Amino acid sequence: MSDCLHCDINELVQKHIEGGTDDLVEIASMMAESLADLVLLAPEAERANLLAHAISVVGHMILEKSGAFEGGSRASCLKVESGGVHRKGHW
């Protein structure tokens, strides 16, 4: 495992696809279940905000990686903290 969790997750997903699990809906469902498990690790009072933040970041990353923002994709490794999302090298 590397020190980049999203890189490790993407590598694992790629291995599943190469191994024959190419149903993207199934993979997305499994990843959503993992996100739900993560949210449930948070104190109950913080879960709604954590879930909202996670969904917001997913939407932002889709727009950024698809080139919807001027200048194209600038996505890189991220660090998510209570204060927001920070790009690697900017924290």
C-alpha positions in Angstrom: 0.0 0.0 0.0 1.1 3.5 -0.7 0.6 6.7 1.3 -2.1 7.7 -1.3 -5.4 6.1 -0.3 -7.3 7.1 -3.5 -4.4 5.7 -5.6 -4.7 2.4 -3.6 -8.5 2.3 -4.1 -8.2 3.0 -7.8 -5.6 0.2 -8.2 -7.9 -2.2 -6.3 -10.8 -1.3 -8.6 -8.6 -1.7 -11.7 -7.7 -5.2 -10.5 -11.4 -6.1 -10.0 -12.1 -4.9 -13.6 -9.2 -6.9 -15.0 -10.3 -9.9 -13.0 -13.7 -9.9 -14.7 -15.8 -7.6 -12.4 -16.5 -5.1 -15.1 -20.0 -4.1 -13.9 -19.4 -0.5 -13.0 -22.8 -0.3 -11.2 -21.8 -3.2 -8.9 -18.4 -1.6 -8.2 -19.9 1.8 -7.5 -22.4 0.1 -5.1 -19.5 -1.6 -3.2 -17.7 1.7 -3.0 -20.8 3.4 -1.7 -21.2 0.7 0.9 -17.6 1.4 2.0 -18.3 5.1 2.2 -21.4 4.4 4.3 -19.2 2.3 6.7 -16.7 5.2 6.9 -19.5 7.7 7.7 -20.8 5.4 10.4 -17.4 5.5 12.1 -17.9 9.2 12.8 -19.8 10.3 15.9 -23.5 10.4 15.2 -23.7 14.2 15.5 -21.1 14.5 12.7 -22.4 11.9 10.2 -24.8 14.2 8.2 -22.1 16.8 7.6 -19.5 14.1 6.7 -21.9 12.5 4.2 -22.8 15.9 2.7 -19.1 16.7 2.4 -18.3 13.4 0.8 -21.1 13.8 -1.8 -19.9 17.3 -2.5 -16.3 16.2 -3.1 -17.6 13.4 -5.4 -19.5 15.9 -7.5 -16.5 18.3 -7.6 -14.1 15.6 -8.6 -16.3 14.4 -11.4 -16.6 18.0 -12.8 -12.9 18.6 -12.4 -11.7 15.3 -13.8 -14.1 15.6 -16.8 -12.6 19.0 -17.7 -15.8 20.9 -16.9 -13.7 23.6 -15.2 -11.7 26.0 -17.3 -8.2 24.6 -17.8 -9.2 21.0 -17.8 -8.4 18.4 -15.2 -6.2 19.4 -12.3 -7.1 16.5 -10.1 -4.4 15.0 -8.0 -4.0 13.3 -4.6 -6.2 15.0 -2.0 -6.2 15.3 1.7 -9.7 15.8 3.2 -9.9 17.5 6.6 -12.7 19.1 8.6 -11.5 22.4 7.1 -11.9 21.2 3.5 -10.2 19.5 0.7 -6.5 20.2 0.1 -4.3 19.2 -2.8 -1.1 17.2 -2.0 1.7 19.7 -1.5 -0.7 22.4 -0.3 -1.2 21.2 3.3 
